[in-house]
């Protein structure tokens, strides 16, 4: 499928998602953890049909195992999380409530080592464990939540078709997470990767790489910077948090391994 055809398919999903009726109710209604998880499952099922999901067992297994390794060291250990790769040159990752994590192939390409990819996964996992998505849902009219999520998490609404679909039926604006929520997810991600035996410096170097890419290839980061704050300050306060760890506690933690480069090559070639 050509890139234009893939983008058209994703845009069509906006229209389908906008038609989903969910139990969250009107704008401002409280959303319980159970309701949020149910909504997340609905949205994940739809996205799995409409996004260009990578269908490669070995690539899927790699990101699934890495993600589950991190989840096993969180308060949600033992609960079902799902990790999906989707094909896009954009550098992006996002989480739906209930533990549905999506990572673009562009982000895998940008992450130089396993600690960088793990840091991003841990950040998205933290959004789930901290309940940030459920909190955001309370700000959105339930009948339009599906469309709002897709607009927030990808760039499909930048096109005329996407904007038209969102405007039908009223406002579906879903704000990105607050700076406080992003900071909390960043700092929790440090805790999660350290507990998982992975070096947290990958979080710092990933944000530094994103800052460089923003200068050289801004179009690849439209989705990321639409939903995440600028990375420079984040790299700084994550570094400050890492510095609070005794040096000996970080010795021996994984920065990279021999399976990561083959995984990147597999993702680059997989369909």
N, C-alpha and C positions, 0 to 999 in steps of 0.2 A: 504494500500500500504506500502510495506517495505521501510526502509530508503534508501536502495540501489536502489530500483525502483524509489523512489522520486528523488534521485540525478541523476539518468539516465535521467529522464524526464526533469529535469532542464537543464542538459547538452544538450539535444536535442534542447532545445529552443535557445541555442547559434547559432546553424546552421540556424534555422528559422529566428532569428532576423538578422543574417548577410545578409540575402537575401532581407531585406526590403529596398526599395529605398525611400529616403526622400529628402526633398527640400533644405536641408542645403547646398548642393553643395560640392565643394572640400574643402580640408584642408585650414584653414585660412579665409574662407568666414565668413562675419558677419552674425549673426543669430538674427533676431528680436524676440521680446517677443512673438509675435503671432506665428512665426515659431517654436520657442522653445516649446510653449504650444501644438502645433499640433504634434510635434515630441514626446513630453511626452505622449500625448494621445495614439499615436500609440504603443509606448513601453509599456504603462500600459495595453492596451488591450492584447498584446502578453504575458506579464508577468502574467496577470490574468488567462490565459489559461495554462501556463506552470509551474508556481510556485505552490507548495502545499498550496494554499490559505485555511485558516480556514473557514469552512462553518458552522457557528453557529450564529444565529441571535442575541442572547443576548451578546455574546462576541463582535461581530461586532458593535452592538449598543453602547457598553461601550466605545470602542476606538474611534468610530466615534463621539460620543457626547463630549468626552474629547478633541479631536482634533478640532472640530468645536467651542467649547468654546474658545479655544486659537485663532483660526482664526478670530473670531468675534472681537478681540481686536487688529487686525493688519490693515494695510492699504488695505488689500485684503478682508476685511469684506464684506460679501454678494456674494463673488465669490465662485465658486464650487471648493471644495477640496474633495479628496477621501482618506480614511484611510483604509488600509488593513492589516490584520494579516496573516503571512504565517508561516507554520510549519517548524521549524529548531531549532536544539539545539544550533546553533551559536547565539551569542549575536550580533545583527545587526539591523540597521535601515537605510533607505535611502529615498531620495526624487527625483522624476522626475519633470522636469519643467511642469508648468500648475497645480501643486498642487496635485500630486499623491504620497502619503506617505505610505511606507511599513515598518512594524515592525515585527521582528521575535518573535516567541513564546519564544525563549531562552532569549530575552531581557526582555520580560514581567516577566519571571521567575526570572531574575536577579534584577529587580527593586523592591525594598522593600516596596515602598509606591507610592501613586498616584502622589506626587510631583516629584519623580524621573522619572516616565514614562512621565509625562507632560513636564518635562525639555527636554527630548529627542525629543518628538514631536515638541516642540517649536523650538528646534535647527533645525530640518529638515524643518519646516515651514519657518524659517528664510532664509534657503538656497533658497527657492522658491521666497520669497518676495524680497530678495536682488539680485535676478537674477544670482546667481552663476552658476547654471546648464547651462544657455544659454551662459555664458562666456566660460565655459569649452567646449561646443559644437563647438565653433569656432576653436578649436585646432585639431579637428578630421575630417577625411575624411567622408563625409556624408554617403556614401554607406555602410560604416562599423560601423556606429555609434551605431546601435542596439546591435551588438555583443560587442562593446567596453563598453557600459553601463553595460551590464550584467556581463562582466568580472570585471569591477570596483566595482560593488555593491554586488557581491556574490563571492564565491570561486570556481565557476564552471570551470574556466579556468585553475585551478591547475591540472586538469586531462588531460590526453593525448588527449582525444576526443575534449575537449574544446579548447586546444591549437591549434590543427589541424584546427578546424573550424575557429578560428580567423585568422590563417595564410593564409587561402585561401582568395585570393582577396586583399591581402596587409595588411599594418599595421592598426590596430584599437586601438592603445594605447590611453587610456583616463586617464590622470593624475588625482590623487586625488586633492581635493581642496587645495589651498595654505594655509599656516599657517595663513596668514592674513584673508582669507575668513572664515576659521574655527573660528578664534577669533571673527570676526564680527558676525557670526551666534550665537556663544555662548553668546555674550553680548546682542544681540538683543533678544535672548531667555529669558534672565533675564527680559527684559522689558515686553515681551509678557506674561510671567507667572504671574508677579506681577499685570499687568493690568487685568488678568483673575481671580484674587483672589486666586492664588496658590503661595505657598512660594517658592522662588527661591533656597533655600538651597538644594532642591532635585537635582539640577544640580551638586552641589558640591559633595554630597554624592554618586551620581551615578558614577561620574568620580573616586572617591575614591574606590568604589566597583570594577570598571573595572580594576583599578591598582592592587588591590588584586587578582582579578581573573586572571590577566595576569601572575601572579606568580604561581598560583595553577592549572589553567586549560587553558593554552595558546591556545590550539586547538579550544576552543569555541569562541575565539576572533579573529581568522584569518581574517574574513571579515571586522570586525570593524577596526582593526589596519592596514588593507590594504588601508583604505580610510580615516582614522582619525589620527591626531597626538596623541602622548602619552598623557595620561590624567592628569599627575601630575601638569604640568604647568597650564593646563586649570582650574583645581580646584582652584589653587592659584589666578589667575587673576579674576575668577568669584567671589571668596570670597572678593577680593578687591572691585569689583564693588558693591556687595551686601552691603558692609560696608558703602558705600556712601549714602545709603538710611537712612532717619531718622528711628530710631527703632520703633517709633509709627506707621509708615506707613506699617510696616511688621506685626504688631500685628494682630492676627485674620486671617491671611492668611492660607490656607489649606495645611497641610503637608500630611494628610491621611484622609480617611473616611471609614465608615463601609462596603462600597460596594467593596473596592479594593481587599481584600482577597478572597471573593467569586468569583470575576472576575478572579483572578489568578488561582483558582482551576478549574474554568470553562475552561479557556484556556488550562490548563494542560491536561484536559480530552477530549476536543473537537476534532473533526475530520473534 
